[in-house]
Amino acid sequence: MNHLAIYALYPNVAWIDDGTGAFDKDGNKVEIDLDAVNEWQDPNAYKFARAAEYPPMTDYLDGVVKGDQAQINKYIADCQAVKAKYPK
């Protein structure tokens, strides 16, 4: 089960058990629409995808320390490519 989607779509859900379902704070079972859960898109997913693919900041800092503008420009271009790949 996509717990993040369930919590986002059903704010009354207090906990989820993959075997038995979703429950509110009083222990009552909350009926969920699995189609809606499966279709839900995390609005913050791009942040995690970008973070995983950004080049290390040390590449930029190394270019600054060495005064290597080509290295700095490459770092910026690589970051912009990641942003284009995973838009907001």
TORPA-4810 file (N, C-alpha, C, O; in nm, 3 decimals):
<nodes>
NODE_1_0.083_-0.119_0.000_0.000_0.000_0.000_0.087_0.125_0.000_0.193_0.129_0.063_M
NODE_2_0.042_0.224_-0.070_0.113_0.351_-0.074_0.066_0.436_0.046_-0.034_0.508_0.037_N
NODE_3_0.138_0.425_0.155_0.098_0.493_0.279_0.093_0.645_0.261_0.002_0.710_0.311_H
NODE_4_0.190_0.699_0.191_0.195_0.845_0.171_0.069_0.893_0.098_0.011_0.995_0.135_L
NODE_5_0.028_0.819_-0.003_-0.093_0.856_-0.078_-0.217_0.846_0.010_-0.304_0.933_0.006_A
NODE_6_-0.225_0.741_0.090_-0.341_0.723_0.177_-0.350_0.837_0.277_-0.458_0.895_0.296_I
NODE_7_-0.239_0.871_0.341_-0.241_0.981_0.438_-0.276_1.114_0.371_-0.343_1.198_0.430_Y
NODE_8_-0.230_1.133_0.247_-0.260_1.258_0.175_-0.407_1.266_0.135_-0.468_1.372_0.144_A
NODE_9_-0.462_1.154_0.090_-0.600_1.152_0.041_-0.704_1.137_0.152_-0.818_1.178_0.136_L
NODE_10_-0.664_1.078_0.262_-0.757_1.050_0.373_-0.698_1.105_0.504_-0.638_1.029_0.580_Y
NODE_11_-0.716_1.233_0.530_-0.655_1.294_0.649_-0.706_1.237_0.781_-0.644_1.257_0.885_P
NODE_12_-0.817_1.166_0.778_-0.869_1.106_0.901_-0.800_0.973_0.936_-0.824_0.918_1.043_N
NODE_13_-0.716_0.921_0.846_-0.646_0.797_0.873_-0.533_0.823_0.974_-0.450_0.912_0.955_V
NODE_14_-0.533_0.744_1.081_-0.433_0.759_1.186_-0.321_0.656_1.171_-0.206_0.685_1.204_A
NODE_15_-0.353_0.536_1.122_-0.250_0.435_1.099_-0.297_0.338_0.993_-0.415_0.326_0.962_W
NODE_16_-0.196_0.269_0.937_-0.223_0.175_0.828_-0.153_0.044_0.860_-0.038_0.042_0.903_I
NODE_17_-0.226_-0.064_0.840_-0.169_-0.198_0.851_-0.184_-0.261_0.713_-0.296_-0.275_0.663_D
NODE_18_-0.073_-0.299_0.651_-0.079_-0.353_0.515_-0.168_-0.476_0.505_-0.225_-0.502_0.398_D
NODE_19_-0.182_-0.550_0.612_-0.262_-0.671_0.608_-0.410_-0.648_0.631_-0.493_-0.721_0.577_G
NODE_20_-0.444_-0.547_0.711_-0.585_-0.529_0.748_-0.647_-0.399_0.701_-0.770_-0.389_0.697_T
NODE_21_-0.570_-0.299_0.665_-0.626_-0.176_0.610_-0.588_-0.050_0.686_-0.492_-0.047_0.763_G
NODE_22_-0.666_0.055_0.661_-0.643_0.187_0.719_-0.747_0.213_0.828_-0.862_0.171_0.817_A
NODE_23_-0.703_0.283_0.935_-0.791_0.305_1.050_-0.782_0.449_1.098_-0.678_0.515_1.084_F
NODE_24_-0.893_0.498_1.155_-0.892_0.632_1.212_-0.842_0.625_1.356_-0.804_0.518_1.405_D
NODE_25_-0.841_0.739_1.424_-0.785_0.746_1.560_-0.861_0.662_1.661_-0.807_0.626_1.766_K
NODE_26_-0.986_0.630_1.630_-1.068_0.550_1.720_-1.063_0.400_1.687_-1.131_0.320_1.751_D
NODE_27_-0.984_0.365_1.588_-0.972_0.225_1.549_-1.075_0.178_1.448_-1.082_0.059_1.417_G
NODE_28_-1.154_0.271_1.397_-1.253_0.235_1.295_-1.185_0.223_1.158_-1.101_0.305_1.122_N
NODE_29_-1.224_0.120_1.085_-1.166_0.100_0.953_-1.213_0.211_0.858_-1.331_0.245_0.855_K
NODE_30_-1.120_0.265_0.782_-1.150_0.368_0.682_-1.144_0.303_0.545_-1.042_0.246_0.506_V
NODE_31_-1.255_0.311_0.473_-1.259_0.254_0.338_-1.181_0.347_0.245_-1.202_0.468_0.244_E
NODE_32_-1.092_0.289_0.167_-1.011_0.368_0.074_-1.035_0.321_-0.068_-1.065_0.205_-0.093_I
NODE_33_-1.022_0.414_-0.160_-1.036_0.386_-0.303_-0.896_0.356_-0.356_-0.815_0.446_-0.375_D
NODE_34_-0.868_0.227_-0.381_-0.735_0.188_-0.426_-0.698_0.248_-0.561_-0.581_0.274_-0.588_L
NODE_35_-0.796_0.271_-0.647_-0.767_0.335_-0.775_-0.715_0.477_-0.753_-0.617_0.518_-0.816_D
NODE_36_-0.779_0.550_-0.664_-0.734_0.686_-0.633_-0.596_0.684_-0.570_-0.512_0.769_-0.600_A
NODE_37_-0.573_0.588_-0.482_-0.442_0.576_-0.416_-0.334_0.546_-0.519_-0.226_0.605_-0.516_V
NODE_38_-0.363_0.454_-0.611_-0.265_0.417_-0.713_-0.239_0.528_-0.814_-0.130_0.535_-0.871_N
NODE_39_-0.336_0.615_-0.837_-0.320_0.726_-0.932_-0.254_0.849_-0.870_-0.208_0.937_-0.942_E
NODE_40_-0.250_0.856_-0.737_-0.197_0.973_-0.668_-0.051_0.996_-0.702_0.029_0.903_-0.703_W
NODE_41_-0.018_1.121_-0.730_0.120_1.160_-0.759_0.172_1.247_-0.646_0.110_1.347_-0.610_Q
NODE_42_0.284_1.210_-0.590_0.344_1.287_-0.482_0.391_1.422_-0.537_0.477_1.426_-0.625_D
NODE_43_0.337_1.534_-0.485_0.378_1.664_-0.537_0.522_1.700_-0.504_0.576_1.796_-0.560_P
NODE_44_0.585_1.625_-0.416_0.725_1.652_-0.380_0.823_1.551_-0.440_0.942_1.556_-0.409_N
NODE_45_0.775_1.462_-0.524_0.861_1.357_-0.580_0.979_1.415_-0.658_1.089_1.360_-0.656_A
NODE_46_0.957_1.526_-0.726_1.065_1.584_-0.806_1.184_1.624_-0.717_1.299_1.618_-0.762_Y
NODE_47_1.157_1.664_-0.594_1.266_1.706_-0.504_1.360_1.590_-0.475_1.482_1.607_-0.475_K
NODE_48_1.303_1.474_-0.450_1.385_1.356_-0.419_1.461_1.308_-0.542_1.577_1.268_-0.533_F
NODE_49_1.395_1.312_-0.657_1.459_1.270_-0.781_1.576_1.363_-0.814_1.683_1.318_-0.853_A
NODE_50_1.554_1.493_-0.798_1.661_1.589_-0.825_1.779_1.567_-0.729_1.894_1.562_-0.772_R
NODE_51_1.749_1.555_-0.602_1.855_1.541_-0.502_1.944_1.420_-0.532_2.065_1.424_-0.509_A
NODE_52_1.883_1.314_-0.582_1.960_1.193_-0.611_2.052_1.210_-0.732_2.151_1.138_-0.744_A
NODE_53_2.020_1.303_-0.821_2.097_1.315_-0.945_2.183_1.440_-0.955_2.265_1.450_-1.046_E
NODE_54_2.167_1.534_-0.864_2.253_1.652_-0.870_2.399_1.611_-0.855_2.430_1.517_-0.781_Y
NODE_55_2.489_1.681_-0.926_2.631_1.652_-0.907_2.675_1.699_-0.768_2.610_1.785_-0.709_P
NODE_56_2.782_1.643_-0.716_2.828_1.684_-0.583_2.870_1.832_-0.582_2.932_1.881_-0.676_P
NODE_57_2.834_1.902_-0.474_2.871_2.044_-0.462_3.021_2.064_-0.461_3.071_2.172_-0.495_M
NODE_58_3.093_1.962_-0.422_3.239_1.974_-0.419_3.295_2.002_-0.558_3.401_2.063_-0.572_T
NODE_59_3.224_1.956_-0.664_3.268_1.986_-0.800_3.266_2.137_-0.825_3.358_2.193_-0.884_D
NODE_60_3.159_2.201_-0.778_3.147_2.346_-0.792_3.253_2.418_-0.709_3.324_2.506_-0.759_Y
NODE_61_3.263_2.380_-0.584_3.360_2.446_-0.495_3.503_2.427_-0.543_3.584_2.519_-0.533_L
NODE_62_3.533_2.311_-0.596_3.667_2.287_-0.649_3.695_2.382_-0.765_3.806_2.435_-0.777_D
NODE_63_3.595_2.402_-0.850_3.611_2.495_-0.962_3.631_2.637_-0.914_3.711_2.711_-0.972_G
NODE_64_3.559_2.678_-0.808_3.574_2.813_-0.753_3.715_2.830_-0.696_3.782_2.930_-0.723_V
NODE_65_3.759_2.733_-0.619_3.892_2.744_-0.555_4.002_2.749_-0.661_4.097_2.825_-0.646_V
NODE_66_3.989_2.670_-0.768_4.089_2.668_-0.873_4.074_2.784_-0.971_4.162_2.809_-1.053_K
NODE_67_3.959_2.855_-0.962_3.934_2.961_-1.059_3.905_2.906_-1.197_3.932_2.972_-1.297_G
NODE_68_3.851_2.786_-1.203_3.824_2.716_-1.329_3.678_2.743_-1.371_3.587_2.671_-1.331_D
NODE_69_3.659_2.846_-1.452_3.524_2.884_-1.493_3.457_2.775_-1.575_3.335_2.759_-1.567_Q
NODE_70_3.533_2.700_-1.653_3.474_2.591_-1.732_3.414_2.484_-1.640_3.307_2.431_-1.669_A
NODE_71_3.483_2.454_-1.530_3.432_2.356_-1.435_3.306_2.408_-1.365_3.210_2.334_-1.344_Q
NODE_72_3.307_2.535_-1.331_3.189_2.598_-1.269_3.071_2.595_-1.366_2.960_2.560_-1.327_I
NODE_73_3.095_2.632_-1.491_2.989_2.632_-1.592_2.934_2.491_-1.615_2.813_2.474_-1.635_N
NODE_74_3.021_2.391_-1.613_2.977_2.252_-1.631_2.888_2.211_-1.514_2.785_2.147_-1.535_K
NODE_75_2.926_2.248_-1.393_2.845_2.215_-1.276_2.705_2.278_-1.289_2.604_2.212_-1.266_Y
NODE_76_2.701_2.404_-1.326_2.573_2.473_-1.342_2.490_2.408_-1.452_2.370_2.388_-1.435_I
NODE_77_2.552_2.375_-1.564_2.480_2.309_-1.675_2.426_2.173_-1.632_2.314_2.136_-1.667_A
NODE_78_2.507_2.098_-1.555_2.461_1.967_-1.506_2.341_1.982_-1.413_2.247_1.903_-1.420_D
NODE_79_2.343_2.083_-1.327_2.230_2.110_-1.237_2.106_2.149_-1.317_1.996_2.104_-1.286_C
NODE_80_2.123_2.232_-1.417_2.009_2.275_-1.499_1.950_2.158_-1.577_1.829_2.152_-1.598_Q
NODE_81_2.035_2.065_-1.619_1.986_1.946_-1.689_1.900_1.860_-1.596_1.798_1.805_-1.638_A
NODE_82_1.941_1.849_-1.470_1.862_1.773_-1.373_1.728_1.843_-1.349_1.624_1.777_-1.343_V
NODE_83_1.731_1.975_-1.337_1.606_2.050_-1.317_1.511_2.032_-1.436_1.390_2.020_-1.418_K
NODE_84_1.566_2.029_-1.557_1.484_2.009_-1.677_1.426_1.868_-1.682_1.314_1.847_-1.728_A
NODE_85_1.505_1.771_-1.636_1.460_1.632_-1.636_1.347_1.609_-1.537_1.257_1.529_-1.562_K
NODE_86_1.352_1.679_-1.422_1.252_1.664_-1.317_1.188_1.801_-1.285_1.221_1.861_-1.183_Y
NODE_87_1.098_1.849_-1.371_1.038_1.980_-1.347_0.942_1.979_-1.228_0.895_1.873_-1.184_P
NODE_88_0.916_2.098_-1.177_0.820_2.111_-1.066_0.681_2.079_-1.111_0.588_2.085_-1.031_K
</nodes>
